[in-house]
């Protein structure tokens, strides 16, 4: 038993990037994507409910445009992140359903 030596945990950059992607970036992208969809749907509702007012219709139209822009940006960020992960051949450990998928191998 070695009581005086420091216990050091080593982690590779691949596992760090994979963990950051799975724990921080993907949930953030999902949240912002859902927010953009809600903003778009709010714009549609505002556009349809205010047919008599041209100003309210233009506000609804602007909300729809910004919602589509937000959806496009989030899809772009998600695509770029997956391109980076696939280029560097980084696969993170996924423990859904009791199976662990590491580098394409299935372990039970």
C-alpha positions, 0 to 999 in steps of 0.5 A: 500500500503506497500512502504517500504517492499522489493518485493521478487519473489520466484522460486522453484528449479524445475522451475529454472532447467526447465527454464535453460533446455528449454532456454539454454541447449536445444538450445545449444544441438541443435546448436552443433548437427547441427554443428556435422551434418555439419561437418559429411557432409563436411567429406563425401563431402571431401572424395568423391571429393578427390578420387585420393589423399589418404591423402585427403580421410583420412582427409575426413574419420577423419571428418566423424568419428569426426562428428559421435562422435559429434552426439553421444555425443549430443544425449547422453547429451540430453538423460541424461538431459531428464532422470534427468528431468524425474527422478526429475519430472520436467516439464517446462511451454511450451507455444507453440500454445497457450496451457500451459502444466504443469505436463501433464495437458492441459490448454487453 
